[in-house]
Amino acid sequence: METREPAIAYGKQKFTIEEYLSMEEAATEKSEYYRGEIFAMSGAKLPHNTISVNLLIELGNKLKGKQCKPYGSDQRIHIEANTLFTYPDISIVCGETKTLNNDNWNVLNPAVIIEVLSPSTKNYDRGEKFKLYRDIPTLKEYILVDSESLHIEIFRLNEAHRWELEEYDSPEEVLYINPLTSIFP
């Protein structure tokens, strides 16, 4: 998830969702889709992967037997309101997992999305991507984990339906994921 290539690299300016899904099913590498354009995703570096795997393992252990399920970066999320198809580093769905046309590929209802920031994607993840994620009706928290320093940003949807920022900078601090609070000790 280091770089984004323009759709023109695929020899066509715009694609339909159906064309994208067909291409993605046959592809050996993941791509994002947004408003007719396809963006290739490259692999992540070691620190990024280490953080993602450690978080996913910890979440999997904490959520075992609970109503919420964590998914890794191979799980595609679709935002119907703005057409985005994307692969967040980690997503968490609470309750029944809903997919586009019951296809088992394109999850529609994550409660939490976690992105591990890379130098080349952190501005996109904090800005435009967060704007797109806010169109997910079930999303309650968006968590950004810096891969180069000890820093976590959690954007939480409050009771007034406004996003509030909470930051963590110390290894002694305990991270709480609010939709999951009942499952953590």
Secondary structure, 3 states (H helix, E strand, C coil): CCCECCHHHHCCCCCCHHHHHHHHHHCCCCEEEECCEEEEECCCCHHHHHHHHHHHHHHHHHHCCCCEEEECCCCEEECCCCCCEECCCEEEEECCCCEHHHCCCEECCCCEEEEEECCCCHHHHHCHHHHHHCCCCCCCEEEEEECCCCCEEEEEECCCCCEEEEEECCCCCCCCCHHHHHHCC
